[in-house]
Amino acid sequence: MERRVVIIGAGISGLLACKYLVEKGFDPVVFEANDRVGGLWNHTIRSTKLQNTKRSYRFSDFDWPASVQDKFPSHTEVLDYVESYAQHFNLYPCIKFRSRVTGIDYVGESFEEVQAWDLWGGTGMAFGSKGKWHVTVLDTETNATEVHQAEFVILCIGRFSGLPNIPELPPNYCSEVFDGKVMHSMEYSDMEKSAAAELIKGKRITIIGSQKSAVDLAVECAEANGIKYPCVMIQRNPHWLLPDNGFLMSLLGYLYFNRFAELLLHKPGQNILYWLLATVFSPLSWGISKFWEIYLQWKLPLKKYGLVPRHSFLEDMSSCQIGMLPDKFYDKVEEGSILIKRSQSFRFCKEGLIVDGEDKPISSDLVMLATGYKGDQKLKNIFRSSVFQEYLVSLPTATIPLYRYHFILAVATPSGINFHSRTLIFKMHILLSKLGLTIKDRQEDLI
């Protein structure tokens, strides 16, 4: 019985998957579209740094080098750390760079057979079914396409890249009527640092968005242009953002990233005892969330600038939308090099943008859309078969909800690299036939 495994993506998850597979005697192939490992860390703006403390964002079997002293390492230090991990465990021979996977298809089982499964593949095991995955790979250097076969595929394609979320506007109000330049934050992050600095220098810049990418971009633009050309931020729904403080991040970990915090969550398939515990302790969960909301409103001038979110801190926390403010963000707001406008909608005009309640346009040379990514659609697009696309369900948060038989753990886990590690150890048990996967009644097992 063949046990060919393909991993798509050589970011942190992809490298962990590769390392665990090699340790267990597999010979995996990793397809990576870029020319180096690191995933999203290859596509960041100059000021990006780690949002977790390095203590909570590390490989369990490969520590940070002593030369990294900052609690929140820069993106270059993170990338060096990830590359050192791949070198230390000799993972590079498994990786095929500049190899973009354009689609995967499950071949050998009919639609009716798949629909009738009670167990994955009919057996509940990772290997043994008559079906095979066909993985279509594009060589980005030669434009040649090859189809590889595998019995098991691990998707490590990430959520925050690849498919930008572009706001849809009526024809008369879309970007085509604007005389300036419009780009998504993804495009800016992909630019060489010198070219990016040249692009924003001396420009009137407007940023659409309210999360991590938006505030990072705003500070970078404010540092480049000062109050002479203030950067305008248009925010529809502000999110909870934490100050750059190692103690706060540690406190957040003690309150949320532990087994007791897991008890506060209602989880799929839990028994009546755990359901009762989660119900009894729900006021405590509310109280912890309220504590953070009160503290952040005291610590930061959120009310002064109309940036108090309408939703709870817990909602941002549970959907992985908590970010860290860049250094001196509110200092830039106070001095006037960052201007904030709240608006539920906007439209383009010849001179720039017009927001709700204003007739005068915001004059702009460059509009940046820090409007996030379509992570769920990106995941759907990689499947050729509509059968598997139908098993993916969209939710109005940043999470990608998958059925359990797509091998996502339905438990609360610590953030950072620990999350990737635990999820992939779970996959190793599946690959080694230590766990079987049922897909019966999967509608009840949504995360």
Secondary structure by P-SEA (a helix, b strand, c coil): ccbbbbbccccaaaaaaaaaaaaaccbbbbbbccccccccccccccccccccccccccccccccccccccccccaaaaaaaaaaaaaaacccccccccbbbcccccccccaaaaaaccccccccccccccbbbbbbbbcccccbbbbbbbcbbbbcccccccccbbbbbccccccccccbbbbcaaaaaaccaaaaaaaacccbbbbccccaaaaaaaaaaaaaccccbbbbbbbccccccccccaaaaaaaaaacccaaaaaacccccccaaaaaaaaaaaaaaaaaaaaaaaaaaaacccccccccccccaaaaaaaccbbbbccaaaaaaaaccbbbbbbccccccccbbbcccccccccccbbbcccccaaaaaaaaacccaaaaaacccccccccccccccccccccccccaaaaaaaaaaaaaaaaccbbbbccccccccc
